[in-house]
Amino acid sequence: MKTDFPYYKVPFVSSIQEMVVNSAKTFKDKTALEDLNNYPVSSATFSQLLNYVIRFGKALNKLGLKERDHIAVIGDNRVQWGITYLTAMSWNMVIVPIDKNLSQNEILNILHESDSRAIVLSDKFENLLSEKKHVLKRLEFCISMDAPQHNDEFYSMVQLLNAEDAENYTFPVINPDEMAEIIFTSGSLGRAKGVMLSQKNLTANLMAMTQMIDIGPGDKFLSVLPIHHTYECTCGFLCPIFSGASAHYARSLKTVVDDLQRVRATILLGVPLLYEKMFKKIHKGIADDKVKSKIVPPLVKLTNIFQAAGWKGSKKAVFKELHHKFGGSIRLFIAGGAAPDPKVAKGLRDLGFNFVQGYGLTETSPILTVNRLMAFKDNAAGLPLPGVQIKIANPDNDGIGEIHAKADSVMLGYYKNPELTAESIVDGWFRTGDLGFFDDDGFLHIAGRKKNVIIANNGKNVFPEEIEDILNRSPFIQECMVYGEESDKHDEIIAVQIVTDAEAFIELSEKTGLEITPDLINRTIKKAVDDANSELTGYKQIKKFYVRESEFEKTTTQKIKRYLVHN
């Protein structure tokens, strides 16, 4: 496969501060950020965004905040969140984005561990800070995004902005190699890991990523993922500002399709689950329509021929009605956060939706590899970004080993945790904890997490994620978790816990007249397990399955907390 396509040309920026200033000069009155919810600051052009950053920075300085102070931010995706982030970066402070879905104790723990001197928050968190601020000795300033004016407990962000002008200011000099951001994982007291990123880390990732994927002023991003997460923050927030595109904040996950139409978005960033639900809905709509169910499959084949002959827009023209439901302007779906089902990727592409996926971690700012529109594999994590080195450490006979990465986007380390930093970064190489391999075309494939590997009786490695991906193709399985279990013979066998898809069983019952009973569920799931086993070699096959009555407990990024699962 040809992979050596030229990179797109992008401007060089040494810092986020430089990016904000340059974009304001270049794109001026073009929309940069927009809220679809009714928040106090509903939109900003590139010029206005710089204006807000100047005014908010001057206001923070007047309160007593200075260079290198730590400022936390928590709340929904909105323009004010972005202003806070860019202000901290531009005025040489350290931003601490906090996950709004964490428990109260986790939020307080991160505020403590991060040494935050100020927090900018939405009104949802005002009660928490009113009650608990006294225990946080370093936290001096609480600034509400929603309060219309100052009160006894909170400064008003709106009032602070309105009290300043954008005249007579001098931005501080930025050292791009210094810590600029601390992103914490969730964790109990003293256990949260704070990933330290510099402005150089972030700009290096921005420049490398946009060399691989063409993004420009004509693009509109619909933002649906939590903005505190590096995937959304770097790719869905900073990337549009860098490229002159615009980011539009969706009202909620339930309104994504309506918001795509309203914005006429061109790019959507999502996690695989979002695209799987989207594809299932599309597929069901086709299957339930007698005419469409007959004509769509041959039309897919016909448009494949048209595309091969050079008519690149054939699918969008033929499936115009479907594209209109998504706003009519979508040109790219990007998946990250986990590996999407290759069948979903191909299914969306068959209907004319460009789909690519990437791979990365918070510790790498985050993107390491990405598929390109002209060079992609649906079962691969993509090609390394320019400037990113990846090696496979200690590969086994199948070429699978731990993925190590070296790049300007690799973190500085873990905040106040030199021991963990030394374990994770050795001679400049970051040890990801993920296992993978390169194929002959240079594409990286992810096998699974190192800590999840099951050692089979024959000594070979079994990757739970591989088996889970196959099982999850069944419409009757909502989610599952594969693990090793000790058998009666005291050896380890492959077991799985399964959460059923209620909607699929209801549809089955309505179509067949069968009553949904434990026996029907068990028989249906057993067939799904048997079908999966038919695709797996002997030592990988599932020997036991359990149907759960409740969903798995998950992290705020919707990953199963494997350590809590027991048979």
C-alpha positions in Angstrom: 0.0 0.0 0.0 1.2 3.5 -0.8 1.6 5.5 2.3 4.3 8.2 1.5 1.8 10.9 0.5 3.1 14.5 1.1 2.3 16.2 4.4 0.1 19.3 4.4 1.9 22.6 5.0 1.1 24.2 8.3 2.5 27.3 10.1 5.0 27.0 12.9 4.0 28.1 16.3 6.2 27.8 19.4 3.5 28.3 22.0 -0.3 28.5 22.5 0.1 32.2 23.2 1.6 32.7 19.7 -1.2 30.6 18.2 -3.9 32.8 19.8 -2.2 36.0 18.6 -1.5 34.7 15.1 -5.0 33.3 14.5 -6.5 36.6 15.6 -4.4 38.5 13.1 -5.1 36.0 10.3 -8.8 35.1 10.8 -10.0 38.2 12.5 -13.9 38.4 12.4 -14.4 34.8 11.5 -16.2 32.7 14.2 -13.9 30.8 16.4 -16.1 29.4 19.2 -19.9 29.1 19.6 -22.2 27.8 22.3 -25.4 26.2 21.2 -26.6 26.4 24.8 -27.5 29.8 26.2 -24.4 30.7 28.2 -23.3 34.2 29.3 -20.6 34.4 26.5 -22.3 32.7 23.6 -19.7 33.1 20.8 -16.4 34.6 19.9 -14.6 35.6 16.7 -10.9 35.1 16.5 -10.4 38.8 17.3 -12.9 38.7 20.1 -11.2 35.6 21.5 -7.9 37.4 21.8 -9.7 40.4 23.3 -11.3 38.2 26.0 -7.9 36.6 26.7 -6.3 40.0 27.2 -9.1 41.3 29.4 -9.5 38.2 31.6 -5.7 38.0 32.1 -5.6 41.6 33.2 -8.5 40.9 35.6 -6.7 37.9 37.1 -3.5 39.9 37.5 -5.5 42.6 39.4 -6.9 39.9 41.7 -3.4 39.0 42.6 -2.7 36.0 40.3 0.7 35.9 38.7 2.8 34.0 36.3 3.2 30.3 37.1 0.1 30.2 39.4 -2.1 27.2 38.9 -5.7 27.8 37.8 -8.3 25.0 37.7 -11.3 25.0 35.4 -14.4 22.8 35.5 -17.7 22.9 33.7 -19.5 22.0 30.5 -18.0 22.6 27.0 -18.5 26.3 26.4 -16.8 29.4 25.2 -15.9 30.5 28.7 -14.0 27.3 29.3 -12.0 28.0 26.3 -11.3 31.6 27.3 -10.1 30.4 30.7 -7.8 27.8 29.2 -6.3 30.2 26.6 -5.9 33.0 29.2 -3.9 30.8 31.5 -1.7 29.7 28.6 -1.2 33.2 27.2 -0.4 34.8 30.6 2.1 32.1 31.6 0.0 30.4 34.2 -0.7 26.7 34.6 -4.1 25.4 33.6 -5.7 22.4 35.5 -8.7 21.1 33.6 -10.9 19.0 35.8 -13.4 16.3 34.7 -16.9 17.6 35.6 -18.2 14.0 36.1 -15.8 13.2 38.9 -17.2 12.7 42.4 -17.0 15.6 44.9 -14.1 13.9 46.8 -12.2 13.4 43.6 -12.7 17.1 42.6 -11.5 18.3 46.0 -8.5 15.9 45.8 -7.4 17.3 42.4 -7.7 20.9 43.6 -5.5 19.9 46.6 -3.0 17.8 44.6 -2.7 20.4 41.8 -1.8 23.3 44.2 -4.5 25.4 42.4 -4.7 29.0 43.6 -7.9 29.7 41.7 -10.8 27.9 40.0 -13.1 29.0 37.3 -16.3 27.0 37.5 -19.9 26.6 36.3 -22.8 27.1 38.7 -23.2 23.4 39.1 -20.1 23.4 41.3 -20.8 26.5 43.4 -22.4 24.6 46.3 -19.4 22.2 46.5 -17.0 25.1 46.7 -19.2 27.0 49.1 -19.2 24.1 51.5 -15.6 22.8 51.1 -13.4 25.7 50.1 -12.2 26.1 53.7 -10.4 22.8 53.5 -8.3 23.9 50.5 -5.8 26.2 52.0 -4.1 27.2 48.7 -7.3 28.0 46.9 -7.9 31.7 47.2 -10.1 32.7 44.2 -13.4 31.1 43.0 -14.7 32.6 39.8 -18.2 31.7 38.5 -18.9 31.5 34.8 -22.6 32.0 35.5 -22.8 34.6 38.3 -23.9 37.9 36.8 -21.9 39.9 39.4 -19.6 39.4 42.3 -21.0 38.1 45.6 -19.6 37.2 49.0 -18.3 33.8 47.8 -17.6 34.0 44.0 -16.2 36.5 41.6 -18.2 36.8 38.4 -16.3 36.0 35.2 -18.6 38.3 33.2 -18.0 41.2 35.6 -14.3 40.6 35.6 -14.3 40.7 31.8 -16.5 43.8 31.6 -14.3 45.7 34.0 -11.2 45.5 31.7 -10.3 46.7 28.3 -7.8 45.2 25.8 -5.5 48.2 25.8 -2.1 48.7 27.4 -1.1 45.1 28.0 2.1 43.1 27.5 2.0 39.4 27.4 4.7 37.6 29.4 7.5 35.8 27.6 6.6 32.1 27.4 9.1 29.3 27.9 7.5 26.6 25.7 9.4 23.9 27.6 7.9 24.7 31.0 4.9 23.0 32.5 1.8 24.7 31.2 -1.0 22.2 32.0 -1.7 19.4 34.5 -4.2 16.8 33.6 -5.2 14.5 36.4 -6.6 11.1 36.2 -9.3 10.3 38.7 -8.1 8.7 42.0 -8.5 8.6 45.7 -6.6 11.0 48.0 -2.9 11.0 47.0 -3.4 8.6 44.1 -4.5 10.8 41.2 -1.8 11.1 38.6 -1.1 14.5 37.2 0.2 14.5 33.7 2.4 17.6 33.1 2.3 19.0 29.5 4.2 22.0 28.2 3.1 24.4 25.5 5.7 22.8 23.2 4.1 19.4 23.8 0.8 20.8 22.7 1.9 22.8 19.7 4.1 19.9 18.5 1.1 17.7 18.5 -1.1 20.3 16.7 1.4 20.9 14.0 2.1 17.2 13.4 -1.6 16.2 13.4 -2.6 18.9 10.9 0.1 17.8 8.6 -1.6 14.4 8.4 -5.2 15.6 8.2 -6.3 18.6 6.1 -8.1 21.1 8.3 -8.8 24.7 7.3 -10.9 27.8 7.7 -13.8 26.3 5.9 -14.3 23.6 8.6 -16.8 23.5 11.4 -16.3 21.1 14.3 -19.2 20.0 16.4 -17.8 19.4 19.9 -19.5 16.6 21.9 -16.8 15.0 23.9 -15.7 16.4 27.4 -13.3 19.3 26.7 -11.1 18.6 29.7 -9.9 15.4 28.0 -6.8 15.8 25.9 -8.4 14.2 22.8 -11.2 16.8 22.7 -9.0 19.6 24.0 -6.2 19.2 21.6 -8.1 18.0 18.5 -11.5 19.5 19.0 -10.6 22.9 20.6 -7.0 23.9 20.0 -6.9 22.4 16.5 -9.7 24.6 15.1 -8.1 27.7 16.6 -4.8 26.8 15.1 -6.3 26.0 11.7 -8.8 28.9 11.4 -11.8 26.5 11.7 -14.6 26.9 14.2 -15.7 24.8 17.2 -19.4 24.7 18.1 -20.5 23.2 21.4 -23.4 20.7 21.2 -26.3 21.1 23.6 -26.0 17.4 24.6 -25.2 14.0 23.3 -28.9 13.5 22.7 -29.0 16.5 20.3 -25.9 15.6 18.2 -27.8 14.9 15.0 -30.0 18.1 15.3 -26.9 20.1 16.2 -25.0 18.7 13.2 -27.8 20.1 11.0 -28.0 23.4 12.8 -24.3 24.1 12.5 -23.8 22.3 9.2 -20.7 20.8 10.7 -17.9 19.4 8.5 -16.0 17.4 11.2 -17.1 15.4 14.2 -14.8 13.9 16.8 -16.2 11.0 18.7 -15.5 7.8 20.6 -16.3 4.5 18.9 -19.5 4.0 20.9 -21.0 7.2 19.4 -20.3 6.0 15.8 -21.6 2.5 16.6 -24.9 3.9 17.9 -25.1 6.1 14.8 -24.4 3.2 12.4 -26.9 0.9 14.2 -29.6 3.6 13.8 -28.8 4.1 10.1 -28.6 0.3 9.5 -32.0 -0.2 11.3 -33.6 2.5 9.2 -32.5 0.8 6.0 -33.4 -2.7 7.2 -36.9 -1.6 8.3 -37.7 0.0 4.9 -38.6 -2.6 2.3 -37.5 -0.5 -0.6 -34.2 0.8 0.9 -33.3 -2.7 2.2 -33.4 -3.9 -1.4 -31.7 -1.0 -3.2 -29.0 0.2 -0.8 -26.7 -2.9 -1.0 -26.5 -2.7 -4.8 -26.1 1.1 -4.7 -23.1 0.6 -2.3 -21.5 -1.7 -4.8 -22.3 0.6 -7.8 -20.8 3.7 -6.0 -17.7 1.6 -5.1 -17.2 1.2 -8.9 -17.8 4.9 -9.5 -15.3 5.8 -6.8 -12.7 3.5 -8.3 -13.3 5.1 -11.7 -12.6 8.6 -10.2 -16.0 9.9 -9.2 -15.1 10.7 -5.6 -18.4 12.4 -4.7 -20.6 9.6 -6.0 -21.6 8.2 -2.6 -22.5 11.6 -1.2 -24.6 12.2 -4.3 -26.4 8.9 -4.3 -27.0 8.9 -0.5 -27.9 12.6 -0.4 -31.0 12.1 1.7 -29.0 10.3 4.4 -26.2 13.0 4.4 -28.9 15.7 4.7 -30.0 14.2 8.0 -26.5 14.9 9.4 -26.5 18.4 8.1 -25.3 17.7 4.6 -21.8 19.1 5.1 -20.0 16.3 7.1 -16.8 15.5 5.4 -15.0 13.6 8.1 -15.7 11.4 11.2 -12.7 11.0 13.5 -12.6 8.3 16.2 -10.3 8.2 19.2 -10.3 7.0 22.8 -10.6 3.4 21.9 -10.5 1.1 18.8 -13.7 1.3 16.6 -15.2 -1.8 15.1 -13.7 -2.0 11.5 -17.2 -3.1 10.3 -18.7 0.2 11.5 -15.9 2.2 9.9 -16.4 0.4 6.6 -20.2 0.6 6.9 -20.1 4.4 7.3 -17.6 4.7 4.5 -19.8 2.6 2.2 -22.5 5.3 2.7 -20.1 8.1 1.8 -18.9 9.2 5.2 -15.1 9.6 5.4 -13.9 7.9 8.6 -10.5 7.7 10.2 -9.2 6.7 13.6 -6.1 7.6 15.6 -4.2 6.5 18.7 -2.7 8.3 21.6 -2.6 8.9 25.3 -2.9 11.9 27.6 0.8 11.6 28.2 1.5 12.2 24.5 -0.7 15.3 24.1 -2.4 13.0 22.9 -2.0 11.8 19.2 0.8 9.4 18.2 -0.7 7.8 15.1 -3.6 8.5 12.7 -5.0 7.1 9.5 -5.2 9.4 6.6 -8.0 9.8 4.0 -5.6 8.6 1.3 -3.9 5.9 3.4 -6.0 4.0 5.9 -6.7 0.6 7.4 -9.9 0.2 9.4 -8.3 -2.4 11.7 -5.2 -0.3 12.4 -4.4 2.7 14.7 -2.7 4.5 11.8 0.7 5.8 10.7 3.0 7.7 13.1 2.7 11.5 13.0 5.7 13.4 11.6 8.3 13.7 14.3 7.0 10.8 16.3 9.2 7.8 16.8 7.6 4.5 17.8 9.3 1.2 18.6 8.0 -2.2 19.7 9.9 -3.3 22.8 10.6 -7.0 23.5 8.3 -8.3 20.7 7.1 -11.9 20.9 7.1 -14.4 18.1 4.1 -12.6 16.5 5.9 -9.3 16.7 3.7 -8.0 19.5 5.4 -6.0 22.3 5.0 -2.8 24.4 4.6 0.4 22.4 7.3 3.0 23.3 7.1 6.5 21.9 9.5 9.4 21.6 8.4 12.8 20.4 8.2 16.5 21.3 4.7 15.8 22.4 5.7 13.3 25.2 4.8 14.8 28.6 7.3 16.3 31.0 6.3 13.7 33.6 3.9 13.2 36.5 3.3 16.1 38.8 5.3 15.7 42.1 5.9 12.0 41.3 9.5 11.6 40.1 9.5 7.9 40.8 6.6 7.1 38.5 8.0 9.5 35.9 11.4 7.6 35.9 9.5 4.3 35.5 7.4 5.7 32.6 10.1 7.6 30.6 13.4 5.9 30.0 16.0 7.6 27.8 13.3 9.8 26.3 11.1 6.9 25.4 7.6 6.9 27.0 6.4 3.4 27.9 2.7 3.4 27.0 1.6 0.2 28.7 -0.1 -0.7 25.4 0.8 -3.7 23.3 1.0 -3.6 19.6 2.8 -4.3 16.3 3.6 -2.8 13.0 2.4 -4.4 9.8 4.4 -4.5 6.5 3.0 -1.1 5.4 4.0 0.7 8.6 0.6 0.9 10.2 0.5 0.4 14.0 -2.0 -2.1 15.4 -3.0 -2.2 19.0 -3.3 -5.6 20.6 -4.4 -4.5 24.1 -3.3 -3.2 27.4 -0.2 -4.9 28.9 -1.8 -5.2 32.3 -4.9 -7.0 30.8 -3.1 -9.8 29.1 -4.1 -13.4 30.0 -1.4 -16.1 29.8 -3.0 -19.2 28.3 -2.0 -22.7 29.4 0.3 -23.1 26.3 2.2 -20.0 27.5 0.8 -17.8 24.7 -0.7 -14.3 25.3 -4.4 -13.8 25.0 -5.6 -10.2 24.5 -9.1 -9.7 26.0 -9.8 -6.7 23.7 -9.5 -8.9 20.6 -12.2 -11.2 21.9 -14.4 -8.4 23.2 -14.3 -6.7 19.8 -15.7 -9.9 18.2 -18.4 -10.4 20.8 -19.5 -6.8 20.7 -20.5 -7.3 17.0 -23.5 -9.2 18.2 -26.6 -7.0 18.4 -27.6 -8.8 21.6 -24.5 -7.7 23.5 -24.3 -4.2 24.7 -20.9 -4.6 26.3 -18.6 -7.3 27.7 -15.4 -7.9 29.6 -13.1 -10.9 29.0 -10.7 -12.1 31.7 -8.9 -15.1 33.0 -10.6 -17.3 35.5 -9.3 -20.3 37.5 -11.0 -23.5 36.6 -11.9 -26.5 38.7 -8.6 -28.0 37.4 -6.7 -25.0 38.8 -5.7 -23.8 35.3 -6.7 -20.5 33.8 -9.6 -20.4 31.3 -11.1 -17.6 29.2 -14.3 -16.2 30.8 -16.5 -13.3 29.9 -19.2 -11.2 31.6 -21.8 -9.9 29.3 -24.4 -7.0 29.5 -27.2 -7.7 27.1 -28.8 -5.2 24.8 -32.4 -4.8 26.0 -33.6 -3.1 22.8 -32.3 -6.0 20.6 -34.2 -8.5 22.7 -37.4 -6.5 22.6 -37.1 -6.3 18.8 -36.6 -10.1 18.7 -39.6 -10.7 20.9 -41.8 -8.4 18.8 -40.7 -10.0 15.5 -41.0 -13.7 16.7 -43.6 -13.5 19.4 -41.2 -15.2 21.8 -41.3 -14.2 25.5 -38.1 -12.7 26.9 -37.1 -15.3 29.5 -33.8 -16.2 31.2 -33.7 -19.3 28.9 -34.1 -17.2 25.7 -31.4 -14.8 26.9 -29.0 -17.6 27.7 -29.6 -19.4 24.5 -29.1 -16.3 22.4 -26.0 -15.2 24.2 -24.6 -18.8 24.0 -25.0 -18.6 20.2 -23.2 -15.3 20.2 -20.3 -16.8 22.2 -20.2 -19.9 20.0 -20.1 -17.6 16.9 -17.2 -15.7 18.4 -15.4 -18.9 19.3 -15.7 -20.1 15.7 -13.4 -17.1 14.7 -10.9 -17.8 17.5 -8.1 -20.4 17.8 -8.4 -22.9 20.5 -6.5 -21.3 23.3 -8.4 -18.0 22.8 -11.8 -19.6 23.0 -14.3 -18.6 25.7 -15.0 -21.4 28.1 -17.5 -19.7 30.4 -19.9 -16.8 30.1 -22.0 -14.9 32.7 -24.9 -12.6 31.9 -24.9 -9.6 34.2 -28.0 -7.9 35.5 -26.3 -4.4 35.7 -23.9 -2.5 33.5 -20.2 -2.3 34.4 -19.0 0.5 36.5 -17.0 2.8 34.2 -14.6 5.7 34.3 -15.8 9.1 33.2 -14.3 8.3 29.7 -16.7 5.3 29.6 -14.0 2.6 30.0 -14.9 -0.4 32.1 -13.2 -0.4 35.6 -11.7 -3.9 35.1 -10.3 -4.1 38.5 -13.8 -4.1 40.0 -15.1 -7.0 38.0 -15.3 -10.4 39.6 -17.1 -13.5 38.4 
